[in-house]
Amino acid sequence: VSHEMIVRTHLYEYYTAYEDSEDPYPEIIVRLTLARNPWYYIMRLVMPQILLSIMELTSFMCECDAIADRFSISGTIVLSEIALYFIAVDMLPKVPYVTRIDIWFSWCFMLVFISCVQNGINYMLHGSVAPELLQKIDVLSAIGYMLGVFLVTAWFMFPLFTFERYAAEANKKKLARKQHS
Protein backbone atom coordinates (compact mmCIF):
# COMPACT_ATOMS: atom_id res chain seq x y z
CA VAL A 1 0.00 0.00 0.00
CA SER A 2 1.45 3.37 -0.97
CA HIS A 3 1.50 6.59 1.05
CA GLU A 4 -1.61 7.82 -0.72
CA MET A 5 -3.73 5.21 1.06
CA ILE A 6 -4.70 4.85 4.71
CA VAL A 7 -5.16 1.33 6.04
CA ARG A 8 -7.16 0.84 9.20
CA THR A 9 -7.54 -2.54 10.80
CA HIS A 10 -10.01 -3.49 13.47
CA LEU A 11 -9.80 -6.80 15.29
CA TYR A 12 -12.87 -8.12 17.09
CA GLU A 13 -12.87 -11.25 19.22
CA TYR A 14 -16.14 -12.93 20.16
CA TYR A 15 -17.11 -16.13 21.88
CA THR A 16 -20.14 -17.72 20.35
CA ALA A 17 -22.05 -20.53 21.96
CA TYR A 18 -23.66 -23.00 19.60
CA GLU A 19 -26.59 -25.21 20.51
CA ASP A 20 -24.70 -28.45 19.96
CA SER A 21 -21.68 -27.42 22.06
CA GLU A 22 -21.11 -26.89 25.74
CA ASP A 23 -18.22 -24.43 25.33
CA PRO A 24 -18.34 -21.27 23.25
CA TYR A 25 -16.14 -21.11 20.17
CA PRO A 26 -13.88 -18.12 19.71
CA GLU A 27 -14.50 -16.07 16.61
CA ILE A 28 -12.19 -13.44 15.29
CA ILE A 29 -13.39 -10.83 12.87
CA VAL A 30 -10.86 -8.64 11.09
CA ARG A 31 -12.13 -5.52 9.39
CA LEU A 32 -9.76 -3.90 6.94
CA THR A 33 -10.62 -0.37 5.85
CA LEU A 34 -8.73 1.10 2.93
CA ALA A 35 -9.16 4.81 2.26
CA ARG A 36 -7.37 7.51 0.36
CA ASN A 37 -5.12 9.76 2.39
CA PRO A 38 -6.40 13.23 1.44
CA TRP A 39 -3.32 14.93 2.86
CA TYR A 40 -1.16 13.13 0.29
CA TYR A 41 -3.02 14.97 -2.47
CA ILE A 42 -3.33 18.21 -0.56
CA MET A 43 0.42 18.48 -0.06
CA ARG A 44 1.35 17.45 -3.61
CA LEU A 45 -1.40 19.12 -5.65
CA VAL A 46 -3.47 21.60 -3.68
CA MET A 47 -0.70 23.47 -1.88
CA PRO A 48 1.37 24.10 -5.05
CA GLN A 49 -1.78 25.28 -6.85
CA ILE A 50 -2.60 27.67 -4.01
CA LEU A 51 0.97 29.01 -4.06
CA LEU A 52 0.78 29.52 -7.83
CA SER A 53 -2.51 31.34 -7.41
CA ILE A 54 -0.99 33.61 -4.77
CA MET A 55 2.00 34.27 -7.05
CA GLU A 56 -0.42 35.63 -9.65
CA LEU A 57 -0.87 38.62 -7.34
CA THR A 58 2.55 39.87 -8.47
CA SER A 59 1.04 40.72 -11.85
CA PHE A 60 -1.14 43.32 -10.10
CA MET A 61 1.98 44.91 -8.61
CA CYS A 62 3.53 45.76 -11.97
CA GLU A 63 3.05 49.20 -13.50
CA CYS A 64 -0.14 49.61 -15.50
CA ASP A 65 1.73 50.21 -18.75
CA ALA A 66 4.07 47.22 -18.24
CA ILE A 67 1.79 44.86 -20.14
CA ALA A 68 4.67 42.60 -21.17
CA ASP A 69 5.69 42.12 -17.54
CA ARG A 70 2.13 41.47 -16.44
CA PHE A 71 1.46 38.94 -19.18
CA SER A 72 4.81 37.21 -18.72
CA ILE A 73 3.94 36.64 -15.05
CA SER A 74 0.39 35.51 -15.83
CA GLY A 75 1.55 33.34 -18.75
CA THR A 76 4.15 31.64 -16.59
CA ILE A 77 1.53 31.00 -13.91
CA VAL A 78 -0.89 29.55 -16.50
CA LEU A 79 1.78 27.23 -17.90
CA SER A 80 2.77 26.14 -14.39
CA GLU A 81 -0.87 25.43 -13.54
CA ILE A 82 -1.27 23.36 -16.70
CA ALA A 83 1.86 21.36 -15.84
CA LEU A 84 0.55 20.81 -12.32
CA TYR A 85 -2.81 19.71 -13.71
CA PHE A 86 -1.09 17.11 -15.93
CA ILE A 87 0.71 15.82 -12.83
CA ALA A 88 -2.66 15.68 -11.04
CA VAL A 89 -4.23 13.73 -13.90
CA ASP A 90 -1.45 11.14 -13.64
CA MET A 91 -1.70 10.92 -9.83
CA LEU A 92 -5.46 10.71 -9.47
CA PRO A 93 -7.52 7.64 -10.29
CA LYS A 94 -9.11 7.48 -13.72
CA VAL A 95 -12.86 7.89 -13.32
CA PRO A 96 -15.56 8.50 -15.96
CA TYR A 97 -16.94 11.62 -14.26
CA VAL A 98 -15.75 15.09 -13.28
CA THR A 99 -14.37 15.15 -9.76
CA ARG A 100 -14.30 17.95 -7.22
CA ILE A 101 -10.58 18.50 -7.77
CA ASP A 102 -11.19 18.84 -11.54
CA ILE A 103 -13.74 21.58 -10.86
CA TRP A 104 -11.37 23.25 -8.39
CA PHE A 105 -8.49 23.26 -10.90
CA SER A 106 -10.85 24.70 -13.53
CA TRP A 107 -11.87 27.53 -11.22
CA CYS A 108 -8.21 28.29 -10.46
CA PHE A 109 -7.53 28.45 -14.22
CA MET A 110 -10.55 30.71 -14.63
CA LEU A 111 -9.34 33.09 -11.93
CA VAL A 112 -5.94 33.46 -13.61
CA PHE A 113 -7.69 34.01 -16.95
CA ILE A 114 -9.82 36.75 -15.38
CA SER A 115 -6.62 38.27 -14.01
CA CYS A 116 -5.17 38.30 -17.55
CA VAL A 117 -8.32 39.98 -18.87
CA GLN A 118 -8.10 42.58 -16.10
CA ASN A 119 -4.46 43.24 -16.99
CA GLY A 120 -5.46 43.80 -20.62
CA ILE A 121 -8.33 46.13 -19.69
CA ASN A 122 -6.07 48.03 -17.34
CA TYR A 123 -3.52 48.46 -20.13
CA MET A 124 -6.20 49.70 -22.54
CA LEU A 125 -7.40 52.24 -19.96
CA HIS A 126 -3.86 53.47 -19.35
CA GLY A 127 -3.50 57.02 -20.62
CA SER A 128 -7.24 57.71 -20.80
CA VAL A 129 -7.92 57.30 -17.07
CA ALA A 130 -6.16 58.88 -14.11
CA PRO A 131 -3.27 56.76 -12.75
CA GLU A 132 -4.78 56.86 -9.26
CA LEU A 133 -7.95 55.25 -10.60
CA LEU A 134 -5.93 52.53 -12.35
CA GLN A 135 -4.09 51.90 -9.08
CA LYS A 136 -7.42 51.56 -7.26
CA ILE A 137 -8.66 49.16 -9.97
CA ASP A 138 -5.51 47.07 -9.48
CA VAL A 139 -5.96 46.98 -5.70
CA LEU A 140 -9.64 46.07 -5.96
CA SER A 141 -8.86 43.43 -8.61
CA ALA A 142 -6.15 41.92 -6.41
CA ILE A 143 -8.54 41.81 -3.45
CA GLY A 144 -11.27 40.26 -5.61
CA TYR A 145 -8.80 37.75 -7.03
CA MET A 146 -7.62 36.64 -3.58
CA LEU A 147 -11.22 36.47 -2.36
CA GLY A 148 -12.01 34.23 -5.34
CA VAL A 149 -9.02 31.98 -4.61
CA PHE A 150 -10.05 31.77 -0.95
CA LEU A 151 -13.70 30.98 -1.71
CA VAL A 152 -12.89 28.35 -4.33
CA THR A 153 -10.35 26.69 -2.04
CA ALA A 154 -12.75 26.80 0.92
CA TRP A 155 -15.43 25.19 -1.29
CA PHE A 156 -12.94 22.48 -2.22
CA MET A 157 -11.61 21.80 1.29
CA PHE A 158 -14.78 22.11 3.40
CA PRO A 159 -16.28 18.69 2.52
CA LEU A 160 -12.97 17.05 3.31
CA PHE A 161 -13.04 18.17 6.92
CA THR A 162 -16.75 17.50 7.43
CA PHE A 163 -16.44 14.05 5.79
CA GLU A 164 -13.58 13.04 8.10
CA ARG A 165 -15.56 14.16 11.15
CA TYR A 166 -18.75 12.35 10.08
CA ALA A 167 -16.82 9.22 9.08
CA ALA A 168 -15.19 9.07 12.52
CA GLU A 169 -18.59 9.47 14.22
CA ALA A 170 -20.12 6.77 12.00
CA ASN A 171 -17.29 4.35 12.83
CA LYS A 172 -17.81 4.95 16.56
CA LYS A 173 -21.54 4.23 16.20
CA LYS A 174 -20.85 1.03 14.24
CA LEU A 175 -18.40 -0.16 16.87
CA ALA A 176 -20.91 0.55 19.63
CA ARG A 177 -23.63 -1.41 17.80
CA LYS A 178 -21.29 -4.37 17.18
CA GLN A 179 -20.24 -4.54 20.83
CA HIS A 180 -23.84 -4.41 22.08
CA SER A 181 -25.04 -7.17 19.78
N, C-alpha and C positions, 0 to 999 in steps of 0.2 A: 504494500500500500504506500503510495507516495505522500508527500507532505500536503498535497491539496485535499486529502481526505482525512476525516476524523473517524476513528474506530472506537466504539464504546461497547464494552462487553458487560453483561449482567449475568451473574451466576445465581441460580435459585436452587435450593435443596429442599425437597419435600419428602415426607414419609407417608406413603399411601397404604392403607389397609384394604386388602381384597377379601371378599367373602369367603373364599376357599383357603385362606391362610390365617394363621394365628398371629404372626408377626408382620408388621408393616414393612413394605419394600421401599428402599430409598429411591427417589427419583431426582435426577439432576436435569435442570433445564438451563440451557445456555442461550442467551439472546445476544445476537451480534447486530449492532446498529452501525451502518456505514453511512456517513454524511459528508458532504463537501465542507471543507474548511473555508468559510468566507473570507477570513483574514489573509489567506494565501492570495486570493484574487485582489483583495483591497490593496495590499502592499505592492503587488506587481503590476496592477493595471489602473486602479482608481487613483492612488496617490500620484503616480506620474502624470495622469491626465489632469488632476487638479492643479498640480504645479505648472503644467503647460498653460492651463487656462489663466492662472495668476500671472504668468510671464507675459501674456497678451496685454496686460495693463501697461507695459512699457511702451506700447505703440501710442497710447494716449499721452505719454509724456514728451513725445517728440514735438518739434515745432509744427505749426499748422501747415506751413508751406513745404515741409520736408516729407513729401508724399513718398519718395523713394525709400526713405528710412522707415516710414510707417508700414509700407507694404512689404518691405524686406523682413521686418519683424513678424508681421501677420502671416506672410507666406511661409516663413520658417516654422512658425507654430502650426500652421495647417499641415505642412508636410510631416512634422513630428507627430501630430495627432493621427495622421493616416498610417504612419509606420507603427505607432502604438496599437492602432485598431487591428492591423494585420497580425501583430503579435497576439492580441486578444482572441482573434478568430482561431489561431492555431492552438491557443491554450484551452479555450472553452469547448465543451462538448458540442458536437454537431447535432442540432435539433431542427425539426422542420417548421419552427415558428419563431417569431421575433421575441427575443428575451428582453428583460428589463435593462440589462447592461447594453444591449444594442440601442435601445431607445435613449438611454443616458448618453452614450457616445454620440448619437445623432444630434441631441440637443447641444452638446458641447461643440460639435462642428458648427451648428447653426449659430451659436453665440459668437464664435470667431468670425463667421461670415458676416454677421450683423456688424461686428466691429470693423471689418474691412469696408463695408458699405458706409459706415459712419465716417471713416477716415477719408473716403472719396468725397462724400458730401461736404465734409469740413474743408477739404482742399478746394472744392468748387466755390465755396463761400468765401474763401480767403481773398481779401482785396475788396470785396463788396460789402463786407460786414466788419464792424469794429473788432479789433483783436481781443478786447476784453470779453465780448460776447462769444467769440470762438473758444476762448479759454474756458468760459462757463459751460459751453456745450461739451467740451472735452471732459470737464470734471463731472458733469451730470451723466455723460455717456459712460465714463469709467465706473461711477457709482451704480448705474443701471446694469452694466456688464457684470460687476461683482455680485450684485443682488441676484441676477439671473444664474450665475454659476452656483451661488449658495443655495438658491431654491431648487435647482435641478439636482444638485448633489444631495440635498436633504430629502427630496422625493425619492432618490435612488436608495439612500441609506436607511431611511426610517423603517421600512418593512423588515429589514435585516435584524434590527434590534428588537422589534416587537415579536418577530417570528421566534427568535432565540428564547425570549422570555416566555412566550406561550408554549413552546415546545418543552421547555424545562418544567413548566407547571403541568402539562399533559403527562409527561413521564412520571412525575410524582404521583399523580392521580392513578395512573395505571399500576404503579407499584403498590399503592395502598389497596387497590381492588384485588390484586393478585394475592397479597398477604392475608386479606380477610377471607378469601374464598378457599 
